Amino acid sequence: MSQDSGLIIDWVNMPTYNTIMALATGATLMSLAKIGQQLYKKEQINPLGWSLNLGVLSVLLFTTGLHMTLTWPLAKYFPFDNIVFGEPTLAIGVLALGLSFYFYKAKTSILSSTTPFKEVARVVWHLKYLLYGLGLSLIAIGIAGVTYQLFAAPPEEPITGQFADYPMVEATFISLLWALTGVASILVPSVLHYFALGKTAITNKLKLTFALLYGLGVIFLLFGAFNYFTHIGLIVNTMAK
């Protein structure tokens, strides 16, 4: 993997596409937060638009996540990537796909309902067990990331490679993203149950859940877009001459 002249990576044996994974994950989290907000405020309710949006995102997440999950190891040098990136992406993709189908099928009843947030919450709340499990697994990945100092970029990677001598910097940043997304996933079922009961008062838990979903979505989206430059640079700098 390395030579005297510097780091050389056999990219044929290390395909990577966590760039589009991060981008689509960010867009999905932001979309879910805004859909919840629109349902609560009964503003800009457009189930068909939500279905289209989540359907497109689910294709990106499901296909990349499924391939990375089932192709073991996808990255020869970093087999843990299959668990860290592949499995959570697959789970989010399946959730987005299910919600896309639901919004398409229930569009008429959602539009005609006087309490659309209650109707949607009563249905989506049944995903709670997967959301709890996914949340706990994301927190576990975050802990593993710090424990084993994962995610550190090599010096050959532009920008983030400047922290190569301080592996805990990137390990802590990305591990926090995973762990906080896990916290949001655990909070969502209780928020859905709250709305399913017809309650409407804004609580600190509701504010925190929205802030986590939307804020983390923004970070994932920007980080994914940013990685298109850094990962291309890493490939160029580590190709065999």
C-alpha positions as CSV (number, residue, x, y, z in Angstrom):
1,M,0.0,0.0,0.0
2,S,3.0,2.3,0.3
3,Q,6.3,2.9,-1.4
4,D,9.4,4.9,-0.5
5,S,8.1,7.7,-2.7
6,G,5.0,8.0,-0.7
7,L,1.6,6.4,-0.1
8,I,0.3,4.4,-3.0
9,I,-3.2,2.9,-2.8
10,D,-4.5,0.1,-5.0
11,W,-7.9,1.8,-5.8
12,V,-9.1,-1.2,-7.8
13,N,-9.3,-3.0,-4.4
14,M,-10.7,0.0,-2.5
15,P,-13.8,1.4,-4.2
16,T,-15.3,4.2,-2.2
17,Y,-18.5,6.2,-2.5
18,N,-19.2,7.5,0.9
19,T,-19.3,10.9,-0.8
20,I,-22.7,10.4,-2.3
21,M,-23.7,8.4,0.8
22,A,-23.0,11.5,3.0
23,L,-24.7,13.8,0.6
24,A,-27.9,11.8,0.3
25,T,-28.0,11.1,4.1
26,G,-27.8,14.8,4.8
27,A,-30.5,15.6,2.3
28,T,-32.7,12.8,3.8
29,L,-32.3,14.1,7.4
30,M,-33.0,17.7,6.3
31,S,-36.1,16.5,4.4
32,L,-37.5,14.5,7.3
33,A,-37.1,17.4,9.6
34,K,-38.8,19.8,7.2
35,I,-41.6,17.3,6.5
36,G,-42.3,17.1,10.2
37,Q,-42.3,20.8,10.5
38,Q,-44.7,21.3,7.6
39,L,-47.1,18.6,8.9
40,Y,-47.1,20.3,12.3
41,K,-47.7,23.8,10.9
42,K,-50.1,22.5,8.2
43,E,-48.1,24.5,5.7
44,Q,-46.8,23.5,2.2
45,I,-48.2,20.0,2.7
46,N,-47.3,18.1,-0.4
47,P,-47.2,14.3,0.1
48,L,-46.5,13.6,-3.6
49,G,-43.5,15.9,-3.5
50,W,-42.3,14.3,-0.3
51,S,-42.7,10.9,-2.0
52,L,-40.7,11.9,-5.0
53,N,-37.9,13.5,-2.9
54,L,-37.6,10.5,-0.5
55,G,-37.9,8.1,-3.4
56,V,-34.9,9.6,-5.3
57,L,-32.9,9.7,-2.1
58,S,-33.8,6.1,-1.2
59,V,-32.4,4.9,-4.5
60,L,-29.0,6.5,-3.9
61,L,-28.9,5.3,-0.3
62,F,-30.3,1.8,-0.8
63,T,-28.2,0.8,-3.8
64,T,-24.9,2.1,-2.4
65,G,-25.7,0.8,1.2
66,L,-26.8,-2.6,-0.1
67,H,-23.7,-3.1,-2.3
68,M,-21.3,-2.0,0.5
69,T,-23.1,-4.2,3.1
70,L,-23.1,-7.4,1.0
71,T,-19.7,-7.0,-0.7
72,W,-17.4,-8.0,2.1
73,P,-15.0,-6.4,2.4
74,L,-15.7,-3.7,-0.2
75,A,-12.6,-1.7,0.8
76,K,-9.8,-4.2,1.1
77,Y,-7.7,-2.0,3.5
78,F,-10.6,-0.8,5.6
79,P,-13.1,-3.7,6.0
80,F,-14.8,-1.9,8.9
81,D,-16.2,0.6,6.3
82,N,-18.8,-2.1,5.4
83,I,-20.3,-1.7,8.9
84,V,-19.6,2.0,9.5
85,F,-20.9,3.3,6.2
86,G,-22.7,0.5,4.4
87,E,-25.2,-0.8,7.0
88,P,-26.4,2.6,8.4
89,T,-26.8,3.9,4.8
90,L,-28.8,0.8,3.8
91,A,-31.1,1.2,6.9
92,I,-31.7,4.9,6.1
93,G,-32.3,4.1,2.5
94,V,-34.9,1.5,3.4
95,L,-36.6,3.9,5.8
96,A,-36.7,6.6,3.1
97,L,-38.1,4.1,0.6
98,G,-40.9,3.0,3.0
99,L,-41.8,6.6,3.7
100,S,-41.8,7.5,0.0
101,F,-44.3,4.6,-0.7
102,Y,-46.5,5.6,2.3
103,F,-46.7,9.3,1.3
104,Y,-47.6,8.3,-2.2
105,K,-50.4,5.9,-1.1
106,A,-51.7,8.1,1.7
107,K,-51.5,11.5,-0.2
108,T,-55.3,12.0,-0.4
109,S,-56.0,11.2,3.3
110,I,-53.1,13.4,4.4
111,L,-54.3,16.3,2.4
112,S,-57.9,16.0,3.6
113,S,-57.0,15.5,7.3
114,T,-57.5,18.3,9.7
115,T,-54.7,16.9,11.8
116,P,-52.2,15.5,9.3
117,F,-49.3,15.4,11.8
118,K,-51.4,13.1,14.0
119,E,-52.4,10.8,11.1
120,V,-48.8,10.5,9.8
121,A,-47.3,10.0,13.3
122,R,-49.8,7.2,14.2
123,V,-48.5,5.3,11.1
124,V,-44.8,6.1,11.2
125,W,-44.5,5.4,14.9
126,H,-44.6,1.7,14.2
127,L,-41.0,2.0,12.9
128,K,-39.9,2.6,16.4
129,Y,-38.0,-0.6,17.0
130,L,-35.8,-0.2,14.0
131,L,-35.2,3.5,14.9
132,Y,-34.2,2.5,18.5
133,G,-31.9,-0.2,17.2
134,L,-30.4,2.0,14.5
135,G,-29.9,4.8,17.1
136,L,-28.0,2.5,19.5
137,S,-25.9,1.1,16.6
138,L,-24.9,4.6,15.5
139,I,-23.9,5.5,19.0
140,A,-21.8,2.3,19.2
141,I,-20.1,3.2,15.9
142,G,-19.3,6.6,17.3
143,I,-17.7,5.0,20.4
144,A,-15.7,2.6,18.2
145,G,-14.6,5.5,16.0
146,V,-13.0,7.3,19.0
147,T,-11.8,4.1,20.7
148,Y,-9.9,2.9,17.6
149,Q,-9.2,6.3,16.1
150,L,-11.0,5.6,12.9
151,F,-11.6,8.1,10.0
152,A,-8.2,9.8,10.2
153,A,-7.2,11.1,6.7
154,P,-3.6,10.4,5.4
155,P,-1.3,13.3,4.7
156,E,-1.9,12.9,1.0
157,E,-5.6,13.9,1.3
158,P,-6.1,17.7,0.7
159,I,-7.1,19.8,3.7
160,T,-8.1,17.1,6.1
161,G,-4.7,15.5,5.6
162,Q,-3.3,18.5,7.6
163,F,-4.6,16.8,10.7
164,A,-2.9,13.4,9.9
165,D,-0.6,13.8,12.9
166,Y,-3.7,14.4,15.1
167,P,-5.9,11.4,14.3
168,M,-8.3,12.1,17.2
169,V,-9.5,15.4,15.5
170,E,-11.2,13.7,12.5
171,A,-12.1,10.6,14.6
172,T,-13.9,12.8,17.1
173,F,-15.7,14.9,14.5
174,I,-17.1,12.0,12.5
175,S,-17.8,9.9,15.6
176,L,-19.9,12.7,17.0
177,L,-21.8,12.9,13.7
178,W,-22.7,9.2,14.0
179,A,-23.5,9.3,17.7
180,L,-25.6,12.4,17.6
181,T,-27.5,11.0,14.6
182,G,-28.1,7.9,16.8
183,V,-29.5,10.2,19.6
184,A,-31.9,11.8,17.1
185,S,-33.0,8.3,15.9
186,I,-33.8,7.3,19.5
187,L,-35.7,10.5,20.1
188,V,-37.9,10.3,17.0
189,P,-40.3,7.5,18.2
190,S,-41.2,9.4,21.3
191,V,-41.9,12.5,19.3
192,L,-44.1,10.5,16.9
193,H,-46.0,9.0,19.8
194,Y,-46.5,12.5,21.3
195,F,-48.0,13.7,18.0
196,A,-50.0,10.5,17.6
197,L,-51.8,11.3,20.8
198,G,-52.9,14.7,19.3
199,K,-50.7,16.8,21.5
200,T,-49.5,20.1,20.0
201,A,-47.5,22.0,22.6
202,I,-43.9,22.6,21.6
203,T,-41.5,21.0,24.1
204,N,-37.8,21.0,24.5
205,K,-37.6,17.5,23.2
206,L,-39.4,18.5,20.0
207,K,-37.0,21.4,19.5
208,L,-34.0,19.2,20.2
209,T,-35.1,16.5,17.8
210,F,-35.8,19.0,15.0
211,A,-32.5,20.7,15.6
212,L,-30.5,17.5,15.5
213,L,-32.2,16.1,12.4
214,Y,-31.9,19.3,10.4
215,G,-28.6,20.5,11.8
216,L,-26.9,17.1,11.3
217,G,-28.4,16.9,7.8
218,V,-26.8,20.2,6.9
219,I,-23.4,19.0,8.2
220,F,-23.6,15.6,6.4
221,L,-24.6,17.3,3.1
222,L,-21.8,19.9,3.3
223,F,-19.3,17.3,4.5
224,G,-20.3,15.0,1.6
225,A,-19.9,17.8,-0.9
226,F,-16.6,18.9,0.6
227,N,-15.3,15.3,0.3
228,Y,-15.8,15.3,-3.4
229,F,-12.7,17.6,-3.6
230,T,-10.7,15.9,-0.8
231,H,-11.3,12.3,-2.0
232,I,-10.5,13.2,-5.7
233,G,-7.3,14.8,-4.4
234,L,-6.5,11.7,-2.4
235,I,-7.0,9.5,-5.4
236,V,-4.8,11.7,-7.6
237,N,-2.1,11.9,-5.0
238,T,-1.9,8.2,-4.3
239,M,-2.3,6.6,-7.7
240,A,0.6,4.5,-8.9
241,K,2.7,6.6,-11.2
